Amino acid sequence: MAETSTAIEIKRDILRVIQLKRKFKSIVVTGYEEDRLPFIPSLELEENLEVVANKLAGLLPKMPEVSKRPVFIIPTSEIMVRFFDLPYLGKKERAEAVRYEAQKYIPFPIDDVVGDYYIPYEIKGREMRIVYMAVKKEVLTSYIKIAGNLGVNPLAIEPYPFSLLRALFTSGHLHHRDFVLILDLDYSGSTVLVTQGLNLYIARDFTFPLPSEAISEDDILDKVSFEINRTIDYMIKEFPHQELKELILVGPMSSSSVKEKLSSRFNLEFKEVFLEGRISAEDPDVLKHLGLVGAGLRNLMRYNVDLDFFVDYKEKIKPEAGLRLRDLIPVEFVKDLILIAAGVVGLNFYLNFQFHKLSNIKSEFPPGLIKDKKVINTQIQGIKEKISFYNNFFTHRRYLTNVLSFIPENLPPGIWLSNLNIEATKDGRYRILLSGYGYDREARGLSMIYDFLEKLNTAPSSKDTFSEIKLINVAKGKLEEFNVLKFSLRMDAK
């Protein structure tokens, strides 16, 4: 059965809708429509959302097949791409560490954006390179409102740079690991990318005067040259040991003339990329909209790098869902408690049954037939001791589970644990020795450690679980080339 995919692009002064279909081994553009907007839309305004939705409502029925799950494209102008290095961390600690570090590079409060990240490379035990992408929540909310007005449920709200990379990957021009500059020229919003294979490092947008305004080809070339130089300067600053191996030219404004003049200006060879031969279309000019085509390819072909903001965000915009009780329950912890309880109940039942059985056997024998009552009494006493032992064992295990679950529940961003030691004191209680580190940057490391200590002491379950939690050591240290503050805590369980 053939698969069909629909993509929607809202760009500056134009709306575009495309529909692609997989037929056996080929992919075909079955529908393409566009419509001009009477303004440059600010999707923060409710009345503009209605205009855009009404325009799209007129375009979608023109597609050959009805689509209830289109892909929406977020323009590059709404995307924030940042990259930074972190010490190597386990998978469980990465999300909080990235969120904490990303706040330094995002010009908005981290709670006001929806972000995702991927790791182009990592050296185990040493470092990781993080590429972080963020979009303001209000931008996503606008797209979701438009989808609601259209009566559709988006398959994804995808960043334009990744749509463009998917199309180039399909064309066969991103199969290597060299640094490549991609120039996508479009009157409705142009994009410059620097990528290493499918790993995106730089994403910038720029605009030209509208086609209705007076603009010559030389004006276009001057603007493009300026943006290319800005991008190359930034790349040299961030990647001094890398060089661009290829420059790719795409987009509805690309042409042989523009390519030749850019090659002459920069004394570099620009490659013009086409999708003909990979994707079929009655009008070849449709295939020049590579970002739109790439978004349409989303559920027709896949690759490893796919940041899908909508999957993580859609539940947060449904007010009727609210906060549910099950969201507050640690599922794995509850499962452990259920298994422990079931084990205790089953073992108690079995041992009590054996105890009563032996007692009944003892009472059924006449006193004269029992040669040695001490033997049976010893056996009964042994069973009682086993019951007591297993009761204590499962009680201690359940208590230990409570103690260990307390730590990750109260671990804040910016604090990492390196060692956890559990020992028993003379009175049979547990003592936990905890070691870790926090960032020593702008004197924040020490305050984070004391905030962690305060959080442990003021947590609701702290007084029920621990008799004392105290900081026993703080010292400056190094983790690879990073400055950190190492610390040790002692936690005495009740």
C-alpha positions as CSV (number, residue, x, y, z in Angstrom):
1,M,0.0,0.0,0.0
2,A,1.3,3.4,-1.0
3,E,2.2,5.9,1.8
4,T,1.2,9.6,1.5
5,S,2.7,12.5,3.4
6,T,1.6,16.2,3.5
7,A,3.7,19.2,4.6
8,I,2.7,22.8,5.4
9,E,5.1,25.8,5.3
10,I,4.2,29.2,6.7
11,K,6.9,31.7,5.5
12,R,7.0,35.5,5.6
13,D,4.3,36.4,2.9
14,I,3.4,32.9,1.5
15,L,1.8,29.6,2.4
16,R,2.9,26.4,0.7
17,V,1.4,22.9,0.9
18,I,2.9,19.8,-0.7
19,Q,1.8,16.2,-0.9
20,L,4.1,13.3,-1.7
21,K,3.4,9.6,-2.2
22,R,5.6,6.5,-2.2
23,K,4.9,4.2,-5.1
24,F,6.8,1.0,-4.9
25,K,10.5,2.2,-5.1
26,S,9.7,5.8,-6.3
27,I,8.5,8.9,-4.5
28,V,6.2,11.3,-6.4
29,V,4.9,14.8,-5.8
30,T,1.2,14.4,-6.2
31,G,0.1,17.9,-5.2
32,Y,1.5,21.4,-4.6
33,E,-0.4,24.6,-3.8
34,E,0.7,28.0,-2.6
35,D,-1.1,31.3,-1.7
36,R,0.2,34.8,-0.9
37,L,-0.5,36.4,2.4
38,P,-1.6,40.1,2.6
39,F,1.0,40.7,5.3
40,I,4.1,39.4,6.9
41,P,2.5,37.3,9.7
42,S,3.1,37.7,13.3
43,L,1.6,34.4,14.6
44,E,1.5,35.9,18.1
45,L,-1.7,37.8,17.0
46,E,-4.9,35.8,17.3
47,E,-6.5,37.5,14.2
48,N,-3.4,36.6,12.1
49,L,-3.8,32.9,13.2
50,E,-7.3,32.9,11.9
51,V,-6.3,34.4,8.5
52,V,-3.5,31.8,8.1
53,A,-5.9,29.0,9.1
54,N,-8.6,30.2,6.7
55,K,-6.0,30.4,3.8
56,L,-4.8,26.9,4.6
57,A,-8.3,25.6,4.8
58,G,-8.7,26.6,1.1
59,L,-5.4,25.0,0.1
60,L,-5.7,21.6,1.8
61,P,-8.8,20.4,0.0
62,K,-6.9,20.9,-3.3
63,M,-4.6,18.0,-2.4
64,P,-5.3,14.7,-4.1
65,E,-5.8,13.0,-0.7
66,V,-7.2,14.2,2.6
67,S,-4.5,14.5,5.3
68,K,-5.4,14.7,9.0
69,R,-1.7,14.4,10.1
70,P,0.4,16.9,8.2
71,V,4.0,18.0,9.1
72,F,4.3,21.7,10.0
73,I,7.6,23.5,9.4
74,I,9.1,26.0,11.8
75,P,11.1,28.6,9.9
76,T,14.8,29.0,10.7
77,S,14.1,32.5,12.1
78,E,12.3,30.8,15.0
79,I,15.0,28.3,15.8
80,M,17.9,28.7,18.3
81,V,20.8,26.3,17.6
82,R,23.7,26.2,20.2
83,F,26.5,23.8,20.7
84,F,28.8,23.3,23.8
85,D,30.9,20.7,25.5
86,L,30.2,18.8,28.7
87,P,32.1,16.2,30.8
88,Y,31.1,12.7,29.8
89,L,27.9,11.7,31.6
90,G,25.7,8.6,31.8
91,K,22.4,8.7,29.9
92,K,20.3,9.3,33.0
93,E,22.2,12.5,34.0
94,R,22.5,14.0,30.5
95,A,19.1,15.6,30.2
96,E,19.4,17.7,33.4
97,A,23.0,18.6,32.6
98,V,22.1,19.8,29.1
99,R,19.2,21.8,30.4
100,Y,21.3,23.5,33.0
101,E,24.1,24.3,30.6
102,A,21.8,25.4,27.8
103,Q,20.4,28.2,30.0
104,K,23.7,30.0,29.6
105,Y,23.3,30.1,25.8
106,I,19.6,30.8,25.4
107,P,18.4,34.5,25.7
108,F,15.1,33.4,27.3
109,P,14.3,31.6,30.6
110,I,14.8,27.9,30.0
111,D,11.2,27.2,31.1
112,D,9.9,29.5,28.2
113,V,11.4,27.3,25.5
114,V,11.0,23.7,24.3
115,G,14.4,22.2,23.5
116,D,16.0,19.0,22.3
117,Y,19.5,17.9,21.7
118,Y,21.7,15.3,20.2
119,I,25.4,14.3,20.6
120,P,27.4,14.2,17.4
121,Y,30.4,12.6,19.2
122,E,31.5,11.6,22.7
123,I,34.7,10.2,24.3
124,K,33.7,7.8,27.1
125,G,35.0,9.0,30.4
126,R,36.1,12.4,29.0
127,E,33.8,14.7,27.1
128,M,30.7,15.1,24.9
129,R,29.8,17.6,22.2
130,I,26.2,18.7,22.6
131,V,24.1,20.3,19.8
132,Y,21.1,21.9,21.4
133,M,18.0,23.3,19.5
134,A,15.2,25.3,21.1
135,V,12.0,27.0,20.1
136,K,9.9,29.4,22.2
137,K,6.8,27.7,23.6
138,E,4.5,30.5,22.3
139,V,5.7,29.7,18.7
140,L,4.7,26.1,19.1
141,T,1.4,27.1,20.6
142,S,0.6,29.2,17.6
143,Y,1.2,26.3,15.2
144,I,-0.9,24.0,17.4
145,K,-3.8,26.6,17.4
146,I,-3.6,26.8,13.6
147,A,-3.8,23.0,13.4
148,G,-6.8,23.0,15.8
149,N,-8.6,25.6,13.6
150,L,-7.9,23.2,10.6
151,G,-9.2,20.2,12.5
152,V,-5.9,18.3,12.0
153,N,-3.4,16.6,14.4
154,P,0.2,17.4,13.3
155,L,2.4,14.4,12.8
156,A,5.3,16.8,13.8
157,I,6.3,20.4,14.1
158,E,9.7,20.2,12.5
159,P,12.6,22.8,12.4
160,Y,13.2,23.9,8.8
161,P,17.0,23.1,8.9
162,F,16.2,19.4,9.5
163,S,13.6,19.3,6.7
164,L,16.3,20.8,4.4
165,L,18.9,18.2,5.5
166,R,16.5,15.4,4.9
167,A,16.0,16.5,1.3
168,L,19.8,16.8,0.8
169,F,20.3,13.4,2.3
170,T,17.8,12.0,-0.2
171,S,19.6,13.7,-3.0
172,G,22.8,11.8,-2.1
173,H,24.9,14.9,-1.2
174,L,25.3,14.4,2.5
175,H,27.0,11.0,2.7
176,H,30.3,12.2,4.0
177,R,31.6,13.7,7.2
178,D,33.1,16.9,5.9
179,F,32.0,20.4,6.9
180,V,29.6,21.8,4.2
181,L,27.9,25.2,3.8
182,I,24.4,25.0,2.4
183,L,22.8,28.2,1.0
184,D,19.0,28.0,0.5
185,L,17.8,31.1,-1.5
186,D,14.2,32.0,-1.2
187,Y,12.5,35.5,-1.4
188,S,10.2,34.4,1.5
189,G,13.2,33.6,3.8
190,S,16.6,32.3,3.0
191,T,18.7,30.0,5.2
192,V,22.5,29.3,5.7
193,L,23.5,26.1,7.3
194,V,26.9,24.6,8.3
195,T,26.7,20.9,8.7
196,Q,29.0,17.9,9.1
197,G,27.1,15.1,7.5
198,L,23.7,15.2,9.3
199,N,25.2,17.0,12.3
200,L,23.9,20.6,12.2
201,Y,26.2,23.3,13.8
202,I,25.1,26.6,12.4
203,A,21.6,27.7,11.2
204,R,21.0,31.3,10.2
205,D,18.3,33.1,8.2
206,F,18.1,36.3,6.2
207,T,15.7,38.0,3.9
208,F,15.6,40.0,0.6
209,P,13.2,42.7,-0.4
210,L,10.0,41.2,-1.8
211,P,9.9,40.5,-5.5
212,S,7.5,43.4,-6.0
213,E,10.2,45.8,-4.8
214,A,13.1,47.0,-7.0
215,I,16.0,44.6,-6.6
216,S,18.8,43.7,-9.1
217,E,20.8,40.5,-9.3
218,D,23.8,42.4,-8.1
219,D,21.9,43.5,-5.0
220,I,21.0,39.8,-4.3
221,L,24.6,38.8,-4.8
222,D,25.9,41.5,-2.4
223,K,23.4,40.4,0.3
224,V,24.3,36.7,-0.2
225,S,28.0,37.4,-0.1
226,F,27.7,39.4,3.1
227,E,25.7,36.5,4.8
228,I,28.2,33.9,3.6
229,N,31.1,35.9,4.9
230,R,29.4,36.3,8.3
231,T,28.8,32.6,8.5
232,I,32.4,31.7,7.5
233,D,33.8,34.1,10.1
234,Y,31.7,32.5,12.8
235,M,32.7,29.1,11.7
236,I,36.4,30.0,11.8
237,K,35.9,31.3,15.3
238,E,34.2,28.2,16.6
239,F,36.0,25.6,14.5
240,P,39.5,27.0,13.8
241,H,40.9,23.6,12.7
242,Q,38.1,22.8,10.2
243,E,37.5,24.0,6.7
244,L,34.6,24.0,4.3
245,K,34.9,21.1,1.8
246,E,31.9,22.0,-0.2
247,L,29.4,24.8,-0.8
248,I,25.9,23.8,-1.9
249,L,23.3,26.1,-3.5
250,V,19.6,25.3,-3.5
251,G,16.2,27.1,-3.3
252,P,13.8,28.7,-5.7
253,M,16.1,31.7,-6.3
254,S,19.1,29.5,-7.2
255,S,20.2,29.4,-10.8
256,S,23.3,28.7,-13.0
257,S,24.0,32.4,-13.2
258,V,23.9,33.0,-9.5
259,K,26.1,29.9,-8.9
260,E,28.7,31.1,-11.4
261,K,28.9,34.6,-10.0
262,L,29.1,33.3,-6.4
263,S,31.9,30.9,-7.4
264,S,33.7,33.8,-9.1
265,R,33.3,36.1,-6.0
266,F,34.6,33.6,-3.5
267,N,37.0,31.7,-5.8
268,L,35.2,28.5,-4.5
269,E,33.2,26.0,-6.4
270,F,29.4,26.1,-5.6
271,K,27.4,23.0,-6.3
272,E,23.8,23.3,-7.4
273,V,21.7,20.4,-6.0
274,F,18.6,19.0,-7.7
275,L,16.1,16.3,-6.6
276,E,15.3,15.3,-10.2
277,G,15.9,11.6,-10.6
278,R,15.2,11.0,-6.9
279,I,11.7,12.4,-6.7
280,S,9.2,12.8,-9.6
281,A,7.1,15.9,-10.2
282,E,5.1,17.3,-13.1
283,D,6.5,20.8,-12.4
284,P,10.3,20.5,-11.7
285,D,10.3,24.0,-10.1
286,V,8.3,22.5,-7.2
287,L,11.4,20.4,-6.3
288,K,13.4,23.6,-5.7
289,H,11.6,24.1,-2.4
290,L,13.9,21.5,-0.7
291,G,12.8,22.3,2.8
292,L,9.2,21.7,2.0
293,V,9.9,18.5,0.1
294,G,12.2,17.3,3.0
295,A,9.3,17.8,5.5
296,G,7.1,15.8,3.2
297,L,9.6,13.0,3.2
298,R,9.5,12.7,7.0
299,N,7.3,9.6,7.3
300,L,8.4,8.3,3.9
301,M,12.1,7.9,4.8
302,R,14.0,8.3,8.1
303,Y,17.5,8.8,9.4
304,N,19.1,8.9,12.9
305,V,18.9,12.6,13.6
306,D,15.3,13.7,14.0
307,L,14.3,16.3,16.6
308,D,10.6,16.2,17.1
309,F,9.4,19.0,19.4
310,F,5.8,18.2,19.1
311,V,6.0,14.7,20.6
312,D,7.3,16.1,24.0
313,Y,5.2,19.3,23.9
314,K,1.7,18.2,22.9
315,E,0.6,16.9,26.3
316,K,1.5,20.2,27.9
317,I,-1.0,22.2,25.9
318,K,-4.0,20.1,26.8
319,P,-5.5,21.8,29.9
320,E,-8.0,19.1,30.5
321,A,-5.3,16.6,31.2
322,G,-4.1,18.4,34.3
323,L,-1.9,16.9,36.9
324,R,-2.7,13.2,37.4
325,L,-2.0,11.2,40.5
326,R,-0.1,8.6,38.5
327,D,2.4,11.3,37.4
328,L,3.5,11.6,41.1
329,I,4.0,7.9,41.6
330,P,7.5,6.4,40.9
331,V,6.3,3.3,38.9
332,E,9.4,1.2,39.4
333,F,9.5,1.9,43.1
334,V,5.9,0.8,43.5
335,K,6.5,-2.4,41.5
336,D,9.4,-3.2,43.9
337,L,7.2,-2.6,46.9
338,I,4.4,-4.8,45.5
339,L,6.9,-7.6,44.8
340,I,8.4,-7.4,48.3
341,A,5.0,-7.3,49.9
342,A,3.8,-10.3,47.9
343,G,7.0,-12.2,48.8
344,V,6.5,-11.4,52.6
345,V,2.9,-12.5,52.5
346,G,3.6,-15.7,50.6
347,L,6.5,-16.7,52.8
348,N,4.6,-15.9,56.0
349,F,1.7,-18.0,54.8
350,Y,3.9,-20.9,53.9
351,L,6.0,-20.9,57.1
352,N,2.9,-20.4,59.3
353,F,1.2,-23.3,57.5
354,Q,4.2,-25.5,58.2
355,F,4.4,-24.4,61.9
356,H,0.7,-25.2,62.5
357,K,1.1,-28.5,60.7
358,L,3.9,-29.5,63.0
359,S,2.0,-28.4,66.0
360,N,-1.0,-30.4,65.0
361,I,1.1,-33.5,64.4
362,K,2.6,-33.0,67.8
363,S,-0.8,-32.8,69.5
364,E,-2.1,-35.9,67.7
365,F,0.5,-38.2,69.1
366,P,-0.1,-39.6,72.6
367,P,2.5,-38.5,75.1
368,G,3.9,-42.1,75.4
369,L,4.6,-42.3,71.6
370,I,6.9,-39.2,71.7
371,K,10.3,-40.4,72.7
372,D,11.9,-37.0,72.5
373,K,9.7,-33.9,72.8
374,K,12.8,-31.7,72.7
375,V,13.4,-32.6,69.0
376,I,10.0,-31.3,67.9
377,N,10.2,-28.3,70.1
378,T,13.6,-27.5,68.6
379,Q,12.1,-27.8,65.1
380,I,9.2,-25.5,66.0
381,Q,11.6,-22.9,67.5
382,G,13.7,-23.1,64.3
383,I,10.7,-22.3,62.1
384,K,9.8,-19.4,64.4
385,E,13.3,-18.0,64.0
386,K,13.1,-18.4,60.2
387,I,9.8,-16.4,60.2
388,S,11.3,-13.7,62.3
389,F,14.5,-13.6,60.0
390,Y,12.5,-13.3,56.8
391,N,10.2,-10.7,58.3
392,N,13.3,-8.6,59.3
393,F,15.0,-9.2,55.9
394,F,12.1,-7.9,53.8
395,T,11.4,-5.1,56.2
396,H,15.0,-3.9,55.9
397,R,14.9,-4.3,52.1
398,R,11.8,-2.2,51.9
399,Y,13.4,0.4,54.2
400,L,16.6,0.4,52.1
401,T,14.5,1.0,48.9
402,N,12.9,4.1,50.6
403,V,16.4,5.4,51.5
404,L,17.9,4.9,48.0
405,S,14.9,6.4,46.2
406,F,15.1,9.6,48.3
407,I,18.4,10.7,46.7
408,P,17.5,10.8,43.0
409,E,14.2,12.4,43.8
410,N,16.0,15.4,45.4
411,L,19.0,15.7,43.0
412,P,18.9,19.2,41.5
413,P,20.4,20.3,38.1
414,G,24.1,21.0,38.1
415,I,25.0,18.4,40.8
416,W,26.5,15.1,39.8
417,L,27.1,12.1,42.0
418,S,30.4,10.1,41.7
419,N,30.2,7.6,44.6
420,L,27.6,6.2,47.0
421,N,28.6,4.0,49.9
422,I,26.3,2.2,52.3
423,E,27.4,0.8,55.6
424,A,25.8,-0.5,58.8
425,T,26.4,1.2,62.1
426,K,26.8,-0.7,65.4
427,D,23.1,-0.3,66.3
428,G,22.1,-1.9,62.9
429,R,21.1,1.3,61.1
430,Y,22.3,2.5,57.7
431,R,24.8,5.2,57.1
432,I,25.2,6.6,53.5
433,L,28.3,8.3,52.4
434,L,27.7,10.4,49.3
435,S,30.3,12.0,47.0
436,G,29.9,14.2,44.0
437,Y,30.7,17.5,42.4
438,G,29.2,20.8,41.1
439,Y,30.4,23.3,38.6
440,D,32.9,25.9,40.0
441,R,31.9,28.7,37.6
442,E,31.1,32.2,38.8
443,A,31.1,31.0,42.4
444,R,28.0,29.0,41.7
445,G,29.3,25.6,42.5
446,L,29.4,26.2,46.3
447,S,25.9,27.6,46.5
448,M,24.6,24.7,44.5
449,I,26.1,22.2,46.9
450,Y,24.5,24.0,49.9
451,D,21.2,24.3,48.0
452,F,21.4,20.5,47.5
453,L,22.1,20.0,51.3
454,E,19.1,22.2,52.2
455,K,16.9,20.4,49.7
456,L,17.8,17.1,51.3
457,N,17.1,18.4,54.8
458,T,13.8,20.0,54.0
459,A,12.3,17.3,51.8
460,P,9.0,16.0,53.1
461,S,10.3,12.5,53.7
462,S,13.6,13.6,55.1
463,K,12.6,13.6,58.8
464,D,10.9,10.2,58.5
465,T,14.0,8.6,56.8
466,F,17.1,10.3,58.2
467,S,18.2,11.4,61.7
468,E,21.0,13.6,60.3
469,I,22.3,14.8,56.9
470,K,25.4,16.9,57.0
471,L,28.2,18.1,54.7
472,I,31.5,16.6,55.8
473,N,33.9,17.9,53.1
474,V,34.1,20.5,50.2
475,A,37.2,21.0,48.1
476,K,38.2,22.4,44.7
477,G,39.1,19.8,42.1
478,K,39.4,19.1,38.4
479,L,37.4,16.8,36.1
480,E,39.4,16.6,32.9
481,E,39.9,20.3,32.0
482,F,36.8,21.5,33.9
483,N,37.0,23.2,37.3
484,V,34.6,21.5,39.8
485,L,33.9,21.6,43.5
486,K,34.0,18.1,45.1
487,F,31.9,17.4,48.1
488,S,31.0,14.6,50.5
489,L,27.8,14.1,52.5
490,R,26.9,11.8,55.4
491,M,23.4,10.7,55.8
492,D,22.4,8.7,58.9
493,A,19.2,6.7,58.5
494,K,16.7,6.3,61.4
